[in-house]
């Protein structure tokens, strides 16, 4: 498949709703495929990808760069761990007029 294939389009659409951002990525890849010097091309950094989008780029989008045999493509990926919190709220009858909040953090 190519850069304009339905699978690449689906990956780009799931990556971002912003058509300008999608177009900028396609132009970046096209410029490399059309012979731009690898020294002149800025590195590409994609942030906040879920594993499905990351895998889509690795399996279907970035291999297109390998059509150019005179460049080396190096891809790194790292996981970000995010802290989330659970909360439990219980309600009980207060003791005559008390409005204190029991706050356990």
N, C-alpha and C positions, 0 to 999 in steps of 0.2 A: 504494500500500500504506500501511498504518497502523503505528502504534507496536507493535501486537500481532501484526503479520504474521510469517509463518515466516522471511522473510529477515532482518528485524530481530532476531528471536529467535536466529537462527543467528549473526549478528554479535556479539550480546551474549554468547552462549555461548562463542564463540571468544575473545572479549576477556577474559573471566574466568569461572572456575568458581563463584565466590562469588555465590550467588543474592541475598544481601543487597545486594551492590554493584550487581548488575544492576537490582534493584528500586529502589535509590536513584537510579540514572540515569533510569529510566523515570519515577519520581515527579518528578524535576527537570524533565524535558521536559513532562510532563503539567501541572505547575504553571504553566509558561510558556504552554502552549497554552490553559489555562483562564483566562488573563487576569491572572496575577500581574504586577505591575509589573516591568519590566526592571531598575529601580533596586534592587528588593528581592531579585532573584535573584543568587546568587553566580555568579562565572565558573566554567566547567567546565574542568578540566585533566585530560587523560588522558595518562599517561606510559608509555613502554616499548611502544608499539604497533609491530607489524611493519607493513610497507607494505600488506598485504592488509586488515588490520583498520582501519588508518587510512582506506584507500580506501572500505571498507564504511561507516564512519561518515560520510564526506564524501558518498558517493553515495546512501545509503539511510536513515540515521538523522537527521543534522542537517538535511537539507532539510525534514523534518517541521515544524521550527520556522518555516519560511517560510509555513506555513498562516496564521500570524498576520501580517497585513499592516501592523500598526502598529509593528513592531520591526525593527531592523537586526541581522543576524547576521554577525559578523566571526569568521572562522576563520583561525588561523595554524598552520603546521606546520613543524617543523624536524627535520632528520636529526641523529642522534647517531652519531658514529664511535667505535667501540670498538677498542682495541688488543688483538690476540690474538698469541699466541706459538706458534711451531713449535718442536719439540724433536727432536733426533736423539740417540740413545743407541747407542753401539757398545761392544762388549766385546772385550777382547784379553787375552792372557796377561800377567799382571804379572811384573815383574822380581822374583825372589826375595823374597817377604815384603813387598813394597811395597803399601801400601793407600791411596796418595794418589789423590785424585780430580782429574781435569783438568776444571776448571770454567770454561768460556768463557761469558760473559754478554754 
